[in-house]
């Protein structure tokens, strides 16, 4: 316990702990509440739109793992080692995962689009319909919602 905490009355410490708990709970609920509408516009025409949310670090990792192939390393007793990450697949998985559930079903889960565009799932549909630059712009927004690119000083203040 610090000197300052020792000098504080028990009531003040309890209030401080409640503030910390409230802040932690608010921070956790804020992660999934903030969304951003993405519009795919070409030649001045909005083709479709969907909403994205920020991702947790574990969600980024899950997407990376799904986009990575592994092979056994015989020198290390057959331990599976990462071999190669399919960057296009990784980026599509990030967009798919960050799309708000309702929009994910409506847009990326559209089975008629799957049939017409000859794809098997939502991430494959993303690969088929979004251009590389569009994917890059969407991922930049997802990263922003996820807290990347924020000034550390600004994060510390908030």
Residue, then its C-alpha position, 0 to 999 in steps of 0.5 A: x500500500x502506498x503512503x497516500x493510500x495509507x493516509x486515505x480514509x477507508x470510505x475514500x478507498x472504497x469509493x475509489x475501488x468502486x470508481x475503478x470497478x465502474x470504469x473497468x465495466x464501462x471500458x469492457x462494454x464500450x468495446x462492442x458498443x461503438x460501431x461505424x457505418x461503412x459504405x461501399x461507393x463506386x462511381x458515386x453510387x452507394x452499392x451497399x453498406x454495413x456496420x463494423x465494430x472494434x475487435x478484441x486482441x483475441x479476435x485479431x489472433x483468431x483471424x490470424x490463426x485461421x489464415x495461417x497454415x502450419x507444418x510439422x518441423x521434424x527437427x523439433x520432434x514434429x511440432x507444428x510451426x507456422x508456415x505461411x499466412x494468407x494475408x488476403x484471407x486474414x484481411x477478409x476474416x477481420x472484416x467478417x468478424x468485425x461486421x455487426x452480427x445483424x449486418x454480417x447475416x444480411x450482407x456476408x451471409x447472403x446465400x443468393x450472393x454466394x450462389x451467384x458469385x460462386x463462393x462458399x462463405x462470408x469471408x470468400x464473398x468479401x474477397x470477391x466483392x471488395x477491392x484491395x483498397x476498399x478492404x484496406x480502408x475498412x480495416x483502417x476503420x476497424x483498427x481505429x475502433x479497436x484502439x490502434x492509432x490512438x495517441x497514448x497520451x489521449x488514451x491515458x487522459x480518457 
